[in-house]
Amino acid sequence: MPTPILMPALSPTMEEGTLAKWNVKEGDKVSSGDVIAEIETDKATMEVEAVDEGTVGKILIGEGTENVKVNAPIAVLLEDGESAGDIDLGALENGSGGGTGEVEKDQSEEAPKAANGAASAPQKAASSSTNPAPSANGRVLASPLAKRLAEQEGIDLSALTGSGPRGRIVKRDIEKAKKEGVSAKPASAPMPGSGQIAPASVDARLYPAESYTAVKLDGMRKTIAKRLTQSFNQEVPHFPLNVDIELDNLLAARARINATSPKEGDEAFKLSVNDFIIKASAMALKKVPAANATYTDEAILLHKHADIGVAVAIDGGLITPIVWKAEEKGLKTISAEVKDMAGRARNKKLKPEEYQGGTFSVSNLGMFGITSFASIVNQPHGAIMSVGAGEQRPVVRDGQIVARTMMTVTLTCDHRVVDGAVGAEFLAAFKSFIEEPAAMLL
């Protein structure tokens, strides 16, 4: 029998995603392991492999469809000897679990006949002309196909009542509206200077439509907004700790290492200051294990390894690929891993296991000239360290004012698990490793 292909859960926390791209079309034969589609989650684009072999009988969810629920049917796979006519779309729709994964009926589908025959038709027609279409968050609920047909025919969706699940407008409603002569949607003039539809939450008195360009929120930005608001305003009691650290010894050691590093390909391998910071963070966490912790409602988790999340800015947001067991890795290995993951992060090609979890975060804005800042704790981590730019500052040494390269770091702690004394102890350990890099070899 026809086999539904369901929206996969690409991570333990995934509830919905965007079907970004189909790599197959209806009629294509696929084998187990073939990449058939690409799914966008909040921070990555993942490839979906076929788990069975067969022929793609019908694609149910089009490219670009957002908020497709996990386990909603997205396509149907046929076995040998089966045809598209064997697909029971009604059964798939009823079992899809709702949401945007609902299946659009094809042209051959007819509205179910009521038990009392023709008597129900006038009642149904009357409801179509008097009740507005249901909406969600200000949007008319309609299938992608219905929206496309309504646009082509100039039919106002808000004047229709849908006959699909939960009142969703489907293709047969558009055909009925066209047949019964529902008035065409009047052409609306675009907003002056923009041609865009103003978001419902925008007060036009403050921000006229022509004064801005609205960039639609993607899954990543929505997730960042939700999690950081939850962290900062609702769940995590934050407090910051600051310390100034001298970089001159580290810069000298880095220069010596880079000057003698062998070439890899066409370029010499170069360590960055951030590579030392990641390694020193891991070493300090091992020295002060109470700072390498996560709060839960039942217990405090003291982690056995320092798994460092490194904040990477990408288009539309931020992601923190993780250097696992960073305390066991050398500077060269850490540098190579960060460069590789940062490059794939910018292309949204990281796997969920490469950016979910971890025990501690590092965010470095020094390359942008930022001298000091405080980050929001990235749950479930117990702390995050914000690293500013290294710069020449006057400092007092042995009673004399001298110039030294100084860097300010700020440790933001979750007070439920990392107390002030623990945070201060961690920063002291981190400072000792940065100011004397050779100590990381001990």
Steps between C-alpha positions, in 0.01 A plus 500: 500500500615862453744607773488855639830684540474692827664824611800374697611617843859603433577575864347407836348848541368547147122547476469651152715611210506645152503273197770694317558289189396181325780308327247269332181547302187292457575187300864474608624169631692515829702252701562481871763759590431736209483867600147603408452838672657773710337612825576828677489498879556803720875510433594248234402346169498121510476240225220242519572148378244252374455204734317285243527446128222570255357768272404849614124486440405842630671795665264637765697793641655746258844658519519796733211390722562617856393362837453143379435290809718201581338176377272682256491319159705690243495251211378152405719213382356231272608140470530309172160461335340789689385824341405848620135390489569262789581789735228567758562869568208521739652236725835677494337832587309355792814341636736791445457650839393839366711812464660601177573140421140454386463352155345686208241296303550455126266604220305176497381539860137592550336636810342228717129466440279571797260231620196716434602564137409829337356649817849565632620689191310828553606502864864457400477767234346742745781451747755565227355840427448616857782364714854627460784255458674397823835654566810441708705795616319718250555260207222329307539123534540362149709235332788613276313375192184688598698820552661465159169438323332788685778732391462388139121545503496819704288344776499653848578214741364692797149480346500119495435230757729202463384141487835351592621394846425766764346722232809521280426621147593235243485471124133400478402819684674711236332306219163543668556872547596535136192305385256694719637833391656626821614854442860543403739656745547866420850593398668666793752775461841421645613688805679819402863435427503144631254258339504297822233392745554656841540249787191492719700597810632824345329827596471688171474828691856452622648326197329572165534211258720697262752572776642149539557163336351205688729195509301188586611315812662167422511202732844591636406853602175379660693241701764751611229744611306232687793335679686816601183672620425190702855492635532869588151594616349185641730222608864592551616749767804654332795687644824615329862488616774701325876460490783663301764265363844575358559346158864579423640157591226324306553717192873432509443123533245507218743689274776244564268205431359651181846595374611137514177329396529286187291573193181305446412526135577847372479676836683476830291386794427797729367495853266778614471657842154342519657152475700574816186638670304179427782282631550717810124492569503121490804478727346745748175299507695186586685692772172642637247221430222679690486751213456221244142432606136500393197569719196271491196493726618175660879533508808695395689322225878519539638420157799272455624676186528861389285518185542859382235666283656768278262776388506547122311781326316384187242659273186557701630402841752321716602139551738333746683199353660297775862391548443176687750400772701815431721434803642192323578674170800698388485853363543382142210254526277762663585754231425256216168393652382858558592607146323199350183535708481877458518461122226236496292699749489796260363266234255346752659159454574414862347185643283544815750304709767757408318795657257358757616440856841602631590624848636856455495777239754750368395809303782712354425840347856627526546486123228767473678736738259436791696542823242372750154341495285253693323212325180321600550150638445241230295231673564231611850636565578641845704792367615683187820701460503818288840595358590855400776637278864501603631857505792700629418655839703679765548276804709519815785251533747528790385854565552605138237583236567282197312395188364148490260314267192446714177309442178523702288188543159479664365179646119492516389237750178316572479571874301181558809293429808727479537721805710816512796334669499214250486743208786704645707185552441399137607842370817489713587161350419618148713812549797295617488280189471796261774705667733201511406274202767245586294410807248333267767237424528386863 
